């Protein structure tokens, strides 16, 4: 099965840089073995959508609102994202939980709103260092899955994706380092089994956190790692090309 590689550009590029990188990705990432999704920031989305038109690269957003329309100053409607050609939305990234106090309840509402429109939510979950050190990773993941996926029943397994990103592994965190690939394999099995009970289907689970061109293959060679969510290394043409 093809692996899915998601580039999460976060807020790391200015407008021009986003367009330049999207143009380069389009040329260089043709005929790759993986499916590739690019998630630029909102401002760059419309132009990046035009750049990626008629290419095999798909478009994703880094978040979306719980509502399609209304008096929600500053929010971005999933309906408008869909109109732009966005196929995937990252939801509940740990940076949104940390800096913008996003809870599993909000993630759940956003995922339902996206699913209603046929957008594919990429629901992020991952334990913090404190949970890891307390030995409560699995307990935390299970609770997060139950809350974030509450009352969601999928029609098809491909309608939703989970990204497992241990918060302590994401670059930018102090002493961030990737999880061991064998550990990712075990936790992906755990997540898939728990999520299947809720969703009614076995969904794809991606790994994220300090992935780079040197370690990507360790993860991708694990049978239960269905792909990668890449931050820092997706800002560099050569490294992202190597990962894909
Ligand atoms: P990183 O980010 O690859 O830079 O660690 C991953 C993410 O935050 O999605």
Boltz pocket constraint, residues with backbone or C-beta under 6 A from the ligand:
constraints:
  - pocket:
      binder: B
      contacts: [[A, 8], [A, 165], [A, 169], [A, 170], [A, 171], [A, 208], [A, 209], [A, 210], [A, 211], [A, 229], [A, 230], [A, 231], [A, 232], [A, 233]]
      max_distance: 6.0
